[in-house]
Amino acid sequence: MAGMSKAVKVGIFLVGGIVLFCVGLFLVGSRANLFGNRYTVYADFNNIETIDQGAKVRVAGMDAGEITDIQIPSSPSAKFRLKLEVEKKFQPIVRQDSVATLETEGMVGNVYVNIKKGSANSPVCKPGCILPSQGTVSMGQLMKEGSALAGSIQSTIRDLHHRADGVMQNLDSATGHADQMIKGVQPNVVHLTSNANAIVAGIRQGHGTVGSLLTDKTMAANVNQTIANAKQTSANAKEASGKVNTMMAEVEKKDLPKVHQTVTNADSATQKINKAVGKLVSPGKNKKSTADEIRETLDQADRTTANLASDTEAVKHNFFLRGFFNRRGFYSFDTMTPSKYAASDFVKKPRARVWVPAEGVFTTGPNKSQQLTNAGKLILDHAMEGLTPYLPNNPVVVEGYSTSGPSNEQYLASRERAILVSEYLQQHFHLNPKWVGVMPFSAHPPKGARKETWDGVALVLVVSKKQ
Amino acid sequence: MRYWIAAFFRSVGEVGLFGLRVIRDTFRRPFELKEIIRQIFEIGWRTCPLILVSGFALGAVLALQTRASMQAFGAESMIPQAVSYGLFKDIGPLIAALLVAGRAGAGIGAELAGMRVTEQIDALDALAIDSFKYLVVTRVVACVIAMPILTTLLDFAGLLGGMASDLLALHMSVRLFLNDAFGTMGWVDYIPPIAKTVVFGFIIGTLSCYLGYTATQGAAGVGRASKRSVVFSSLLVILADAVLVKSILFWYSG
């Protein structure tokens, strides 16, 4: 440094300063890119949204140039023409169908022109071509469209609501029919089966009895009565089947073949009974074969009624009718499996769910049996406060939980607890046993209950939608 | 009172004429090239360390101070932009001009005043050397040439300072910093602010030379000339800056 002459130092100063200035020029210029190879395209806009000369032009979001000129339209119907200088390297992707839009950086940023990429089969936009443009949507316009949309959604929903109402009404009447049918059939079936059972029992006692039976007028009258009953049953069943038919047509054809089968069975059964009785009453016939036939017939009638019962059960579980039966209190707690239960309203949307911890409520007696303490009864009474507004005639389930011991003991204890509590509640609150269920869950409540483990019981109540 | 007003207008007029004479003489032969180089060395090169160090510190401080307010908006990525905008658009030129006024302006005022009161200038005139051309024009030209270069140096030193501060605090890459710093900067933000320092250089050189060249009353006059050089150049630079910024905004429509 010391050996350097002043002239050299001044030279360094000048050259260094100028070079630095030029570096700055290039750094700044890399954006403005006056040195880059550019070409001109145009875009017309109705509203230029405060955009100014020198504003950025982006191609598919990448900085590509700037607006160099804004031509003001000569008449109100004409549009503003923006002159866009775009870097040459973007030319391959700027096609004649590339749409130019005015966009804003962020919420309050600068306005810039965005050119979308064109489609591959559209010709390349040559310098000087005019790109199609798309005006920005103003906030007011957006709101107007939004409100129109909301209106149409509302009317759609109203329409849907209306339709759903109609469907529900249909369903309701269908289930009403089904109910009526079941109610109508039930006493007859019971009567028939008991009669048939009595007859079969009598016949099973031996030939002598059958012999005396044949001469006994009252017995014959009884048989006649039985046949009349069977006929009545069959007529009822037929009528019911007709109702079921119409109902099923309305809902689905799921259980129709089964019901048909049942009715056919019942029909043929009655025919056989008819025939048998005809043989029975007509003189000079083989006694044994007649008796056998009666037995056979009655067996068949028995089976038929069993079929009918299982069909009724099937109807109960029919997807469409299940809800109805459930609402009617046909919560068959006997056949309720834990998985079914976990999917039911008891877990999904109970009206009330009260968790009662085991501590103080249960004591473990001899043989590890659970016992309900007096203090526990008070705790349960207190816990029921949440449920009493919906009592009676809303289904209540007592879920049992226990976390002590291996899983089999957990299950046993949880079941015992649930049974103890449900018995106590039935007795203390005079609950209809039909409305009270028991669900032992060992240690882990079902997923929807939002608890990992529990020790004690949970009282769950759902509200029937229609009573 | 009237005396003061008259004195004020007389000095303004004298400075104006002095400035015009400088401009006129700059383009008249003979060009005192050797002396100009010597003055650039004095004013430019010798001021470099001061400019670089203060520029670096200024940039670092700017970055640190903006960080606090940027953090409040979660806009830390704006720090490079804030530093570069602040430095390049106004703080850089102004600080560079004030530093040059303080260091070179005082030097020129004191040197010329000293020569005046010791009658060296009269001696030069007696030797038929154009003392105005030899002493004043060379210094003003050196100021005008050195000023933009010093400003550029200060700008970049400041950017370096801001970058250092940001790199340490945010672990930002150099490339990203530079991209952010220059990303939204246009020519308008870069060239006019540096170009306007030519005016600052002319103001500093002319005022300091005038005050030194016209000094009277011996040693006290030297001190006064030195002091006034700094005060008046700084003041006028700031006032000129306001006018220049406004006219830049006007001409380039910001």
Interface residues (C-beta under 8 A of the other chain):
Chain A: K6 A7 K9 V10 I12 F13 L14 G16 G17 I18 L20 F21 V23 G24 L25 L27 V28 G29 S30 R31 A32 L34 G54
Chain B: I37 R38 I40 F41 G44 W45 C48 F88 I145 A146 P148 I149 L150 T152 L153 D155 F156 L178 A181 F182 G183 T184 M185 G186 W187 D189 Y190 I191 I194
